[in-house]
Amino acid sequence: MKYFLLLFLCCTSPLFLSAQTHYLMQEDFTSPSYTWQFQSDSNAQYHYDGQHLSIDRSHQTDRFATYTHLAINPKTDYKIEALVKQTKGGNTGSYGIHWGSHFQSRSTFSFIINSSGSFKIYSSWGKRIKEFTAWRKSAAIRGKGQNNKLTIHKRKETIFFSINEKEVAEIRASKVHFQGGRIGLVLNGDIGINVDYFHVLQDKSAINQLANQPAIIKEKLPYPINTEAEELMPIVSYDGKSLYFTRNEHDEQAQEIWKSTLEDEQWGAPIKLGFPLNTPGHNNVMGISTDNSKLILSNTYSEDGLSLTHNGYSMTEWQDDHWSIPKKVKISSYINSSNIAETSLSVTGKSMVLSLKTGYNEGMNDLYLSNYTSYIHSWSGPRTLGKVVNSFGNESAPFLAADGKTLYFSSEGHSGYGDMDIFMSRMLDDRGYEWSEPINLGPEINTPKWDGYFSIPAKGDWAYMVSQSDGAAQLDIYRVKVPEALKPDPVVLIKGRVLDANTKKPLHAQLYFESLPKGRRLNAVRSKGTDGSYQIILPYGEHYGYYTQLEGYLSTHDNIDLQQKENYQEITRDIYLSPLSEGSFISLNNVYFGQGSYEILEASHPELDRLIRLMRSSETMEIEIGGHTERRGSARLNKILSQDRADAVKAYLVQAGIDEKRIKTKGYGSSKPITDGTTEKERKQNRRVEYTILSL
């Protein structure tokens, strides 16, 4: 079992290594200032007496360690110093400092001494030991019952080791490759020690944050979201109506997924999800698709869904009334030597931001981008987000917001207020090669402890995160009222239902969204067969066309102009599909003409090209193209214009190889209005081109 002591001590900045050097850690154990954790060991006891940390251990061989998490930059100068006294045991036991440690892989660097007057410097990786110095005698070492000051001091390219102010060894800094961010004390054998202090000093850059920090509301979610157990990894759906999170009820080996639904602006009692999402082990939701039909999960699952198999990611889909057995997400050249594997799914479902340790990192876990390649049904090899985002420490808990370019993540390497702080960076190009300098979200969001898993819905009003505040021993879920400067760009949530035009029954259809005038496909979503509902998020800055495809039905087309940026909004668009039968007609809503002209504009081409493909696939189908105008103006001229426009559409089809005998045209002028309204929007509905199926 791990034990936690939770207090924070603010320290002044001494002039030690340089003018900016300050204490990263100044632990004097009078009132423990850091979250010290103790390796589980029934043979070890520890306590604080107001002046020391005392550790008493009765075991002949095994190694024991106490540690805390501290981000030391291995590339710049640092100094680690501890004053320690052996209180128990003979000359065979040893004690000292470990740093740059990663306990899951059992990798660490250690500087240890014993009371017989010898010291040793070594690294370990699992059971493999590499000695920088074998046991070596030093007259500087004091015996049992006397204090020994151990110092590790990196200066430029060399690390110097001292005992009681006497330098005893040095090694090249390039030989020390940090494997993790843990640091602390190590004991070997039957031994007891008292620790007076543990200090770490290093240069630290200024915190990059908003110049004028706004007042921020941060509040802990009440019971039954937060309980006496530990709640982790909250992720809110884009529509803000579902909250998934992980609860650690029993021990660190069993994490289970829970879900709460928003009811009257309050989160309802959560339910624990069953098979196949929860299995023995660590179960976490990492991402939610825009329409809530897919979840991306941590780890990979066995074929029967009963167990977790590998470090990686999986995808599950909602099928009528249950989640499917998660399938492995295939990522090309996937490597991760860390026990942490986290991701965020983009709003389009075509990109993921990953937290991995690949061997090519700036530090510990770094952030990478992977893109989906549809024709091979796989994800591209992870590509680093670069040195602007990635630091010497861990970058984890990524969340790519609904605008597709605002990234929130946790970091211990960028300057902050605690163990891990939450930062924001914005994509500066269209491909994720360039990112802005990360901004610390500030002291009202970040605490002296661990903060992460920032998740924000498309509306961008309230974000959800994990924090260790209020002196609590465990992590809990909080919500934060996000200030404007820290919000993602506004987007538009489009939702509705796809229904049979005749029976009004729900349809399971594919919807495609494209940019006009070029017709470049941007996104796609499928309506649910149970109720016909669909949901998609679009950023501002485009004129979008959209259309549906379903076998046996005519494709319906429409458009939405979002070129002018506004605030977040939700738009409902129900879509009615007509069966492919004689007499059915479709309005070509994405066909455009010049003002008062029958010249077809470029933005019309994607829709007309789809009509061409339909006529090629239905070789005997004959249609009538009808032109319509609004009622303003001369009825005679309107009829002429409507005929000219219908003829122009026919000419486009014939030029593409469609037999002109299969196409009739008629100009109706203003004789068949859809609406009698007088607003511009209503008049626009009357200005249209339709096609009617005459025969199949």
C-alpha positions as CSV (number, residue, x, y, z in Angstrom):
1,M,0.0,0.0,0.0
2,K,1.2,3.5,-0.8
3,Y,1.0,6.3,1.8
4,F,0.6,9.9,1.0
5,L,1.4,13.0,3.0
6,L,0.0,16.2,1.5
7,L,1.2,19.7,2.3
8,F,2.9,22.3,0.3
9,L,5.7,24.7,1.3
10,C,6.5,27.9,-0.6
11,C,10.2,28.6,-0.7
12,T,12.3,31.6,-1.3
13,S,14.8,31.6,-4.2
14,P,18.5,31.4,-3.0
15,L,21.3,32.4,-5.2
16,F,23.1,29.1,-5.6
17,L,23.9,28.0,-9.1
18,S,22.9,31.2,-10.9
19,A,20.7,34.3,-10.4
20,Q,17.6,32.3,-11.4
21,T,18.4,29.1,-9.5
22,H,15.9,28.2,-6.8
23,Y,14.8,25.3,-4.8
24,L,12.8,22.8,-6.8
25,M,12.5,21.0,-3.5
26,Q,13.3,22.1,0.0
27,E,12.1,19.3,2.2
28,D,13.2,19.6,5.9
29,F,10.6,17.1,7.2
30,T,9.5,19.4,10.0
31,S,6.1,19.4,8.3
32,P,6.5,17.2,5.2
33,S,6.1,19.3,2.1
34,Y,5.8,16.8,-0.7
35,T,3.8,13.7,-1.5
36,W,6.4,11.1,-0.3
37,Q,5.5,7.6,-1.3
38,F,7.0,4.4,0.3
39,Q,7.6,1.2,-1.6
40,S,5.3,-1.5,-0.2
41,D,7.4,-3.5,2.2
42,S,6.2,-5.3,5.3
43,N,9.7,-5.2,6.7
44,A,9.9,-1.4,6.7
45,Q,8.6,1.2,9.1
46,Y,8.8,5.0,8.8
47,H,7.6,8.0,10.7
48,Y,8.2,11.8,11.1
49,D,9.1,13.2,14.5
50,G,8.9,16.9,13.5
51,Q,12.6,17.1,12.7
52,H,13.5,13.9,10.7
53,L,12.1,11.3,8.5
54,S,13.0,8.0,10.1
55,I,13.0,4.7,8.2
56,D,13.7,1.4,9.9
57,R,14.0,-1.7,7.9
58,S,14.7,-5.4,8.8
59,H,15.6,-7.3,5.6
60,Q,19.0,-8.5,4.6
61,T,19.0,-8.2,0.8
62,D,16.1,-6.5,-0.9
63,R,16.2,-2.9,-2.0
64,F,13.7,-0.4,-0.4
65,A,12.9,3.1,-1.7
66,T,11.0,6.2,-0.7
67,Y,10.2,8.6,-3.5
68,T,8.4,11.7,-4.7
69,H,7.8,13.0,-8.2
70,L,9.9,16.0,-9.3
71,A,10.7,17.2,-12.8
72,I,14.5,17.8,-13.0
73,N,15.7,19.0,-16.4
74,P,18.7,16.7,-17.1
75,K,20.0,19.1,-19.8
76,T,20.7,22.0,-17.4
77,D,22.7,22.3,-14.1
78,Y,21.1,20.9,-11.0
79,K,22.1,20.0,-7.4
80,I,20.6,17.3,-5.2
81,E,21.6,17.2,-1.5
82,A,20.5,15.1,1.5
83,L,21.7,15.0,5.1
84,V,21.3,11.4,6.3
85,K,22.4,9.4,9.4
86,Q,22.5,5.6,9.8
87,T,20.8,4.7,13.0
88,K,20.6,0.9,12.8
89,G,22.4,-2.0,11.2
90,G,26.0,-3.0,10.5
91,N,28.4,-2.3,7.7
92,T,26.7,-4.5,5.1
93,G,23.7,-2.2,4.8
94,S,23.8,0.8,2.5
95,Y,21.7,4.0,1.9
96,G,21.7,7.0,-0.4
97,I,20.0,9.0,-3.1
98,H,18.2,7.8,-6.2
99,W,17.2,10.1,-9.1
100,G,15.8,10.0,-12.7
101,S,13.9,6.9,-11.6
102,H,11.1,5.0,-13.3
103,F,9.7,2.4,-10.9
104,Q,7.5,0.4,-13.2
105,S,10.5,-0.6,-15.3
106,R,12.7,-0.6,-12.1
107,S,15.2,1.8,-13.7
108,T,17.1,4.3,-11.6
109,F,20.4,6.0,-10.9
110,S,21.7,5.7,-7.3
111,F,24.5,7.1,-5.2
112,I,24.9,5.1,-2.0
113,I,27.3,4.7,1.0
114,N,27.8,2.3,3.9
115,S,29.2,2.7,7.4
116,S,32.3,0.8,6.5
117,G,33.4,3.8,4.6
118,S,32.6,2.9,1.0
119,F,30.4,4.4,-1.7
120,K,29.0,3.3,-5.0
121,I,27.4,4.9,-8.1
122,Y,25.3,2.8,-10.4
123,S,22.3,2.5,-12.6
124,S,19.8,-0.3,-12.8
125,W,17.3,-1.4,-15.4
126,G,15.2,-4.3,-14.1
127,K,17.8,-6.8,-12.9
128,R,20.6,-5.3,-15.0
129,I,23.1,-3.2,-13.1
130,K,25.7,-0.9,-14.6
131,E,28.4,0.4,-12.2
132,F,29.8,3.8,-12.8
133,T,32.0,3.3,-9.8
134,A,32.3,-0.1,-7.9
135,W,32.5,0.0,-4.1
136,R,35.3,2.5,-3.3
137,K,36.7,3.7,0.0
138,S,36.4,7.3,1.1
139,A,37.7,8.9,4.3
140,A,35.0,11.5,4.0
141,I,32.3,9.0,5.1
142,R,31.3,9.1,8.7
143,G,30.2,6.0,10.6
144,K,26.9,5.0,12.1
145,G,25.2,7.6,14.3
146,Q,26.8,10.5,12.4
147,N,25.4,12.7,9.7
148,N,26.6,12.3,6.1
149,K,25.8,15.0,3.6
150,L,25.4,13.5,0.1
151,T,25.6,15.8,-2.9
152,I,25.0,15.2,-6.6
153,H,25.9,18.3,-8.6
154,K,25.6,18.6,-12.4
155,R,27.7,21.4,-13.8
156,K,27.8,21.7,-17.6
157,E,28.8,18.3,-19.0
158,T,29.9,16.7,-15.7
159,I,28.1,15.3,-12.7
160,F,30.1,15.6,-9.4
161,F,29.5,13.5,-6.4
162,S,30.5,14.7,-2.9
163,I,30.3,13.3,0.6
164,N,30.5,15.9,3.4
165,E,31.7,18.5,1.0
166,K,34.5,16.4,-0.3
167,E,34.3,15.5,-4.0
168,V,34.7,11.7,-4.4
169,A,33.8,11.0,-8.1
170,E,32.7,12.5,-11.3
171,I,31.0,11.1,-14.5
172,R,30.0,12.5,-17.8
173,A,26.4,13.8,-17.7
174,S,25.8,12.2,-21.1
175,K,26.0,8.7,-19.4
176,V,23.0,9.5,-17.2
177,H,19.7,9.2,-19.2
178,F,16.7,9.9,-17.0
179,Q,14.1,7.2,-17.2
180,G,11.5,8.8,-15.1
181,G,10.7,11.7,-12.8
182,R,11.0,10.1,-9.4
183,I,13.6,11.0,-6.8
184,G,14.2,10.0,-3.2
185,L,16.1,7.7,-0.9
186,V,17.2,4.1,-1.3
187,L,18.1,1.5,1.4
188,N,19.7,-1.9,0.9
189,G,19.7,-4.6,3.6
190,D,18.9,-4.5,7.4
191,I,19.3,-0.8,8.1
192,G,17.7,2.3,9.7
193,I,18.2,5.9,8.8
194,N,17.2,9.4,9.9
195,V,16.9,12.1,7.1
196,D,17.3,15.7,8.2
197,Y,16.6,17.3,4.8
198,F,16.4,16.6,1.0
199,H,17.0,19.6,-1.3
200,V,17.0,20.0,-5.1
201,L,18.1,23.2,-6.8
202,Q,17.9,24.1,-10.5
203,D,17.4,27.1,-12.8
204,K,13.7,27.5,-13.8
205,S,12.3,29.7,-16.5
206,A,9.4,32.0,-15.8
207,I,5.8,30.6,-16.0
208,N,4.3,31.4,-19.4
209,Q,0.7,32.4,-18.6
210,L,-1.9,35.1,-19.4
211,A,-0.6,38.6,-18.6
212,N,-3.9,39.4,-16.7
213,Q,-5.1,36.3,-15.0
214,P,-8.9,36.4,-14.9
215,A,-10.9,35.2,-11.9
216,I,-11.9,31.6,-12.4
217,I,-14.6,29.5,-10.9
218,K,-13.3,26.0,-10.0
219,E,-15.5,23.7,-8.0
220,K,-15.3,20.1,-7.0
221,L,-18.1,17.9,-8.3
222,P,-20.4,16.7,-5.5
223,Y,-21.3,13.2,-4.5
224,P,-22.1,10.8,-6.2
225,I,-19.6,11.8,-8.9
226,N,-16.8,12.1,-6.3
227,T,-16.7,9.6,-3.5
228,E,-14.1,8.4,-0.9
229,A,-12.5,6.5,-3.8
230,E,-10.3,8.1,-6.4
231,E,-11.9,9.5,-9.5
232,L,-9.8,9.9,-12.6
233,M,-9.9,10.7,-16.3
234,P,-13.1,12.6,-16.8
235,I,-14.1,13.1,-20.4
236,V,-17.2,14.9,-21.4
237,S,-19.0,14.3,-24.7
238,Y,-19.0,17.1,-27.3
239,D,-22.7,17.8,-26.7
240,G,-22.0,18.2,-23.0
241,K,-24.6,15.6,-22.0
242,S,-22.4,12.6,-21.0
243,L,-19.5,12.4,-18.6
244,Y,-17.3,9.3,-18.5
245,F,-14.7,8.8,-15.8
246,T,-12.6,6.2,-14.1
247,R,-13.1,5.2,-10.4
248,N,-10.4,3.5,-8.3
249,E,-12.5,1.8,-5.6
250,H,-10.5,-1.1,-4.5
251,D,-6.8,-0.8,-5.3
252,E,-4.5,0.5,-8.0
253,Q,-4.8,-2.6,-10.1
254,A,-8.6,-2.2,-10.7
255,Q,-9.9,0.9,-12.4
256,E,-13.5,0.9,-13.7
257,I,-15.4,3.1,-16.1
258,W,-18.4,5.0,-14.9
259,K,-20.9,7.2,-16.8
260,S,-23.1,10.1,-15.7
261,T,-25.8,11.8,-17.7
262,L,-26.7,15.5,-17.5
263,E,-30.2,15.9,-16.0
264,D,-31.7,19.4,-15.5
265,E,-28.2,21.0,-15.6
266,Q,-27.0,18.5,-12.9
267,W,-25.0,15.4,-13.3
268,G,-27.1,12.4,-12.4
269,A,-26.0,9.4,-10.3
270,P,-23.3,7.6,-12.3
271,I,-23.6,4.0,-13.4
272,K,-20.7,1.5,-13.6
273,L,-20.5,0.2,-17.1
274,G,-20.4,-3.5,-17.5
275,F,-18.9,-6.0,-20.0
276,P,-17.1,-5.5,-22.3
277,L,-15.7,-2.1,-21.2
278,N,-14.8,-3.1,-17.7
279,T,-12.4,-6.0,-17.3
280,P,-9.9,-6.9,-14.5
281,G,-7.2,-4.2,-14.7
282,H,-7.1,-0.5,-15.8
283,N,-10.1,0.5,-17.8
284,N,-10.3,4.1,-19.2
285,V,-12.3,6.0,-21.8
286,M,-9.9,8.3,-23.7
287,G,-12.1,9.7,-26.4
288,I,-15.7,10.0,-27.6
289,S,-16.8,10.4,-31.2
290,T,-18.8,13.5,-32.2
291,D,-22.1,11.5,-32.4
292,N,-21.4,9.5,-29.2
293,S,-21.4,6.2,-31.1
294,K,-17.7,5.3,-30.6
295,L,-15.4,5.3,-27.6
296,I,-11.6,5.0,-27.7
297,L,-10.2,3.1,-24.8
298,S,-6.8,2.6,-23.2
299,N,-5.2,-0.8,-23.6
300,T,-6.1,-3.6,-26.0
301,Y,-8.6,-6.4,-25.3
302,S,-8.6,-10.1,-25.9
303,E,-10.9,-11.4,-28.6
304,D,-13.6,-12.5,-26.1
305,G,-13.3,-9.1,-24.3
306,L,-12.7,-10.7,-21.0
307,S,-9.2,-9.4,-20.4
308,L,-6.7,-6.7,-21.3
309,T,-3.8,-7.8,-23.4
310,H,-1.4,-5.0,-24.4
311,N,-0.4,-1.4,-23.9
312,G,-2.2,0.4,-26.7
313,Y,-5.7,1.6,-27.6
314,S,-9.0,0.1,-28.6
315,M,-12.2,1.3,-30.2
316,T,-15.8,0.2,-29.3
317,E,-19.1,1.0,-31.1
318,W,-22.6,1.3,-29.8
319,Q,-24.7,-1.4,-31.4
320,D,-28.5,-1.0,-30.8
321,D,-28.3,-1.5,-27.0
322,H,-24.8,-2.4,-26.1
323,W,-21.1,-1.6,-26.7
324,S,-19.2,-3.9,-29.0
325,I,-16.1,-5.9,-27.9
326,P,-13.3,-3.3,-28.3
327,K,-11.1,-3.8,-31.3
328,K,-7.4,-2.8,-31.3
329,V,-6.5,0.5,-32.9
330,K,-3.8,-0.3,-35.4
331,I,-1.1,2.3,-35.4
332,S,1.9,1.9,-37.8
333,S,5.3,1.7,-36.1
334,Y,3.8,1.9,-32.7
335,I,6.3,1.8,-29.9
336,N,5.7,2.7,-26.2
337,S,8.2,1.8,-23.5
338,S,6.1,3.7,-20.9
339,N,3.4,2.3,-18.7
340,I,1.4,5.4,-19.7
341,A,-0.4,5.3,-23.0
342,E,-3.0,8.1,-23.4
343,T,-4.7,9.6,-26.4
344,S,-7.3,12.2,-27.6
345,L,-9.5,11.6,-30.6
346,S,-10.1,14.6,-32.9
347,V,-13.6,15.8,-33.6
348,T,-13.4,14.5,-37.2
349,G,-12.2,11.1,-36.0
350,K,-9.3,11.3,-38.4
351,S,-6.5,12.3,-36.0
352,M,-5.3,11.3,-32.5
353,V,-2.9,13.0,-30.2
354,L,-0.9,10.4,-28.3
355,S,1.2,10.4,-25.1
356,L,4.0,7.9,-25.6
357,K,7.6,7.1,-24.9
358,T,9.1,6.0,-28.2
359,G,12.9,6.2,-27.7
360,Y,13.0,9.5,-29.7
361,N,11.6,11.6,-27.0
362,E,12.6,15.1,-25.7
363,G,12.2,13.6,-22.2
364,M,9.8,11.1,-20.7
365,N,6.4,10.7,-22.4
366,D,6.0,13.1,-25.3
367,L,3.0,14.1,-27.4
368,Y,2.6,12.7,-30.9
369,L,0.1,13.0,-33.8
370,S,-1.3,10.1,-35.8
371,N,-3.7,10.4,-38.7
372,Y,-6.2,7.8,-40.0
373,T,-5.5,6.3,-43.5
374,S,-8.9,5.0,-44.7
375,Y,-7.7,2.9,-47.6
376,I,-5.6,0.7,-45.3
377,H,-7.8,1.0,-42.3
378,S,-4.9,2.0,-40.1
379,W,-3.3,5.0,-38.4
380,S,0.0,6.6,-39.4
381,G,3.1,6.2,-37.4
382,P,3.2,8.7,-34.5
383,R,4.9,12.1,-35.4
384,T,6.2,14.2,-32.6
385,L,4.5,17.6,-31.9
386,G,8.0,19.0,-31.5
387,K,10.2,20.8,-29.0
388,V,7.8,23.7,-28.5
389,V,5.2,21.4,-26.9
390,N,7.4,18.6,-25.6
391,S,9.7,19.2,-22.7
392,F,12.3,17.2,-20.8
393,G,9.6,15.9,-18.5
394,N,6.3,14.0,-19.0
395,E,3.7,15.4,-21.3
396,S,0.4,13.5,-20.8
397,A,-3.4,13.6,-20.7
398,P,-3.8,15.3,-24.1
399,F,-7.2,16.7,-25.1
400,L,-7.8,18.1,-28.6
401,A,-10.8,20.4,-28.4
402,A,-13.8,20.6,-30.8
403,D,-12.1,23.3,-33.0
404,G,-9.5,20.7,-34.0
405,K,-6.6,22.9,-33.1
406,T,-6.7,23.8,-29.4
407,L,-4.7,21.3,-27.4
408,Y,-4.9,21.0,-23.6
409,F,-2.3,18.7,-21.9
410,S,-0.4,18.2,-18.6
411,S,3.3,18.7,-18.3
412,E,5.9,18.6,-15.6
413,G,8.6,20.0,-17.8
414,H,7.2,23.4,-18.6
415,S,7.4,25.8,-15.7
416,G,4.3,25.6,-13.5
417,Y,2.9,25.6,-10.0
418,G,3.1,22.0,-9.1
419,D,3.9,18.4,-9.9
420,M,2.0,18.4,-13.1
421,D,0.2,21.5,-14.5
422,I,-2.3,21.9,-17.3
423,F,-1.2,23.8,-20.4
424,M,-2.8,25.0,-23.7
425,S,-1.3,25.2,-27.1
426,R,-2.8,26.0,-30.5
427,M,-2.0,24.4,-33.9
428,L,-0.6,27.1,-36.2
429,D,-0.8,25.2,-39.4
430,D,-3.3,22.7,-41.0
431,R,-1.2,19.6,-40.4
432,G,0.1,19.8,-36.8
433,Y,3.7,20.6,-37.5
434,E,3.7,24.0,-35.8
435,W,2.3,24.8,-32.4
436,S,2.2,27.9,-30.2
437,E,4.2,28.2,-27.0
438,P,2.2,26.4,-24.3
439,I,0.3,28.6,-21.9
440,N,0.0,27.6,-18.2
441,L,-3.7,27.8,-17.3
442,G,-2.7,29.6,-14.1
443,P,-2.7,29.2,-10.4
444,E,-6.5,29.2,-10.0
445,I,-6.7,26.0,-12.1
446,N,-3.3,24.4,-11.4
447,T,-2.4,23.5,-7.8
448,P,0.9,22.6,-6.1
449,K,-0.1,18.9,-6.6
450,W,-1.1,16.9,-9.7
451,D,-3.5,18.4,-12.2
452,G,-4.6,16.9,-15.5
453,Y,-7.2,15.3,-17.8
454,F,-8.7,18.6,-19.0
455,S,-11.8,18.0,-21.1
456,I,-14.2,20.5,-22.6
457,P,-17.4,20.2,-24.6
458,A,-18.0,21.9,-27.9
459,K,-19.8,24.8,-26.2
460,G,-16.6,25.6,-24.4
461,D,-18.2,26.9,-21.2
462,W,-17.3,24.4,-18.4
463,A,-14.2,22.2,-18.5
464,Y,-13.7,19.1,-16.4
465,M,-10.4,18.1,-14.9
466,V,-8.7,16.1,-12.2
467,S,-7.0,17.8,-9.3
468,Q,-5.7,17.0,-5.8
469,S,-6.9,19.9,-3.7
470,D,-8.5,20.6,-0.3
471,G,-5.8,18.5,1.4
472,A,-7.4,15.3,0.1
473,A,-5.4,12.1,-0.2
474,Q,-6.9,11.2,-3.6
475,L,-7.6,12.8,-7.0
476,D,-11.1,14.0,-7.6
477,I,-13.0,15.6,-10.5
478,Y,-13.5,19.3,-10.7
479,R,-15.2,21.6,-13.2
480,V,-13.8,25.0,-14.3
481,K,-15.6,28.0,-15.8
482,V,-13.3,28.6,-18.7
483,P,-12.3,32.3,-19.4
484,E,-12.5,33.5,-23.0
485,A,-8.8,33.7,-23.5
486,L,-8.4,30.0,-22.6
487,K,-11.3,28.7,-24.7
488,P,-11.1,26.9,-28.0
489,D,-12.4,28.7,-31.1
490,P,-16.2,28.5,-31.4
491,V,-17.8,25.8,-33.5
492,V,-21.3,24.8,-34.7
493,L,-23.0,21.6,-33.6
494,I,-25.3,20.3,-36.3
495,K,-27.9,17.7,-35.3
496,G,-31.1,16.2,-36.5
497,R,-32.8,13.0,-37.8
498,V,-32.7,11.2,-41.1
499,L,-36.2,10.0,-42.0
500,D,-38.1,8.4,-44.8
501,A,-40.0,11.2,-46.6
502,N,-43.1,9.1,-47.0
503,T,-43.3,7.0,-43.8
504,K,-41.3,9.2,-41.5
505,K,-39.4,6.1,-40.3
506,P,-35.8,6.6,-39.1
507,L,-33.1,5.7,-41.5
508,H,-29.5,4.5,-41.0
509,A,-27.9,6.7,-43.7
510,Q,-24.4,8.1,-44.4
511,L,-24.0,11.9,-44.3
512,Y,-21.1,13.6,-46.0
513,F,-20.0,17.2,-45.5
514,E,-17.8,19.0,-48.0
515,S,-16.3,22.4,-48.6
516,L,-17.7,24.5,-51.4
517,P,-16.9,25.4,-54.1
518,K,-14.3,22.7,-54.6
519,G,-16.3,19.8,-53.0
520,R,-13.4,18.6,-50.9
521,R,-14.9,16.0,-48.4
522,L,-14.2,17.1,-44.9
523,N,-16.2,14.8,-42.6
524,A,-18.8,12.1,-42.5
525,V,-21.3,10.7,-40.0
526,R,-23.9,7.9,-40.0
527,S,-27.4,8.4,-38.6
528,K,-28.5,5.8,-36.0
529,G,-30.9,3.2,-37.2
530,T,-32.9,3.2,-34.0
531,D,-34.1,6.8,-34.2
532,G,-32.4,8.3,-37.3
533,S,-30.4,10.8,-35.2
534,Y,-27.1,12.2,-36.2
535,Q,-24.7,14.8,-34.8
536,I,-21.6,16.5,-36.2
537,I,-19.4,19.5,-35.3
538,L,-18.2,22.0,-37.9
539,P,-15.7,24.8,-37.4
540,Y,-16.4,28.3,-38.8
541,G,-14.6,29.5,-41.9
542,E,-16.2,27.3,-44.6
543,H,-19.3,27.2,-46.8
544,Y,-20.4,23.6,-46.4
545,G,-22.4,21.4,-48.6
546,Y,-23.8,18.1,-47.3
547,Y,-25.6,15.2,-48.8
548,T,-26.9,11.7,-47.8
549,Q,-26.4,8.3,-49.3
550,L,-28.6,5.3,-48.7
551,E,-29.3,2.4,-51.1
552,G,-32.8,2.6,-52.4
553,Y,-33.1,6.3,-51.7
554,L,-32.4,9.5,-53.7
555,S,-29.5,11.5,-52.3
556,T,-30.6,14.7,-50.6
557,H,-28.3,17.8,-50.8
558,D,-28.2,21.0,-48.9
559,N,-25.7,23.5,-47.6
560,I,-24.8,25.7,-44.6
561,D,-22.7,28.9,-44.8
562,L,-20.4,29.2,-41.8
563,Q,-17.8,31.5,-43.4
564,Q,-18.4,34.3,-40.9
565,K,-17.2,33.4,-37.4
566,E,-19.8,33.8,-34.7
567,N,-20.4,32.3,-31.2
568,Y,-21.0,28.6,-30.5
569,Q,-24.4,27.5,-31.8
570,E,-26.5,24.4,-32.3
571,I,-28.5,24.0,-35.5
572,T,-31.1,21.3,-36.0
573,R,-31.5,20.0,-39.6
574,D,-33.9,17.1,-40.2
575,I,-33.3,15.3,-43.5
576,Y,-36.1,13.5,-45.4
577,L,-35.1,10.9,-48.0
578,S,-37.3,10.0,-50.9
579,P,-37.4,6.4,-52.1
580,L,-35.8,5.8,-55.5
581,S,-39.1,5.5,-57.4
582,E,-41.0,7.1,-60.3
583,G,-42.4,10.5,-59.3
584,S,-39.8,11.1,-56.6
585,F,-38.2,14.5,-56.8
586,I,-35.2,16.1,-55.2
587,S,-34.2,19.8,-54.9
588,L,-30.6,20.5,-56.0
589,N,-30.0,22.9,-53.1
590,N,-26.2,23.1,-53.9
591,V,-26.6,24.3,-57.5
592,Y,-25.8,28.0,-57.9
593,F,-26.2,30.5,-60.7
594,G,-24.9,34.1,-61.1
595,Q,-27.3,36.8,-60.1
596,G,-30.1,37.0,-62.8
597,S,-28.1,34.6,-64.9
598,Y,-28.2,30.9,-66.0
599,E,-24.4,30.5,-65.8
600,I,-23.6,27.6,-63.4
601,L,-21.2,28.6,-60.7
602,E,-18.2,26.3,-59.7
603,A,-19.8,25.5,-56.3
604,S,-22.5,23.6,-58.2
605,H,-20.1,21.0,-59.7
606,P,-19.9,18.6,-56.7
607,E,-23.7,18.2,-56.6
608,L,-24.2,17.9,-60.4
609,D,-21.3,15.4,-60.6
610,R,-23.2,13.2,-58.1
611,L,-26.3,13.4,-60.2
612,I,-24.2,12.2,-63.2
613,R,-22.9,9.2,-61.2
614,L,-26.5,8.3,-60.3
615,M,-27.6,8.4,-63.9
616,R,-24.6,6.3,-65.0
617,S,-25.4,3.7,-62.3
618,S,-29.2,3.7,-63.3
619,E,-28.7,3.5,-67.1
620,T,-32.5,3.5,-68.0
621,M,-33.5,6.3,-65.6
622,E,-35.1,9.3,-67.2
623,I,-35.6,12.6,-65.4
624,E,-37.1,16.0,-65.7
625,I,-35.1,19.0,-64.6
626,G,-37.4,21.8,-63.4
627,G,-36.3,25.4,-62.9
628,H,-38.1,27.6,-60.4
629,T,-37.9,31.3,-59.3
630,E,-39.3,33.5,-56.7
631,R,-42.4,35.7,-57.4
632,R,-40.7,39.1,-57.5
633,G,-40.2,40.5,-61.0
634,S,-41.8,39.8,-64.3
635,A,-43.6,36.4,-64.5
636,R,-42.6,36.1,-68.2
637,L,-38.9,36.8,-67.5
638,N,-38.9,34.5,-64.5
639,K,-40.3,31.7,-66.6
640,I,-37.6,32.3,-69.3
641,L,-34.9,32.4,-66.7
642,S,-36.1,29.2,-65.0
643,Q,-36.1,27.4,-68.4
644,D,-32.6,28.7,-69.2
645,R,-31.3,27.4,-65.9
646,A,-32.9,24.0,-66.4
647,D,-31.4,23.8,-69.8
648,A,-28.0,24.8,-68.4
649,V,-28.1,21.9,-66.0
650,K,-29.1,19.5,-68.8
651,A,-26.2,20.8,-70.9
652,Y,-23.8,20.0,-68.0
653,L,-25.0,16.4,-67.8
654,V,-25.0,15.9,-71.5
655,Q,-21.4,17.2,-71.7
656,A,-20.5,14.5,-69.2
657,G,-21.8,11.8,-71.5
658,I,-25.4,11.4,-70.4
659,D,-27.8,10.8,-73.3
660,E,-29.9,13.9,-73.8
661,K,-32.9,11.8,-74.6
662,R,-33.0,10.8,-70.9
663,I,-33.4,14.4,-69.8
664,K,-36.4,16.7,-70.2
665,T,-36.4,20.2,-68.9
666,K,-39.1,22.7,-68.0
667,G,-39.1,26.2,-66.6
668,Y,-41.9,26.7,-64.1
669,G,-41.0,30.3,-63.2
670,S,-42.8,31.2,-59.9
671,S,-45.8,29.0,-60.4
672,K,-44.7,26.3,-57.8
673,P,-43.4,28.1,-54.7
674,I,-42.4,26.1,-51.7
675,T,-43.3,28.9,-49.4
676,D,-45.4,32.1,-49.5
677,G,-43.0,33.9,-47.1
678,T,-41.4,37.2,-48.0
679,T,-38.1,37.0,-46.1
680,E,-34.9,36.5,-48.0
681,K,-34.5,33.0,-46.5
682,E,-38.0,32.0,-47.7
683,R,-37.5,33.6,-51.2
684,K,-34.3,31.7,-51.5
685,Q,-36.2,28.4,-51.0
686,N,-38.3,29.2,-54.0
687,R,-35.3,29.9,-56.2
688,R,-34.3,26.3,-57.0
689,V,-33.6,23.6,-59.5
690,E,-35.2,20.2,-59.0
691,Y,-35.2,16.9,-60.8
692,T,-38.1,14.4,-60.9
693,I,-37.7,10.7,-61.8
694,L,-39.9,10.1,-64.8
695,S,-39.0,6.4,-65.3
696,L,-36.6,3.8,-64.0
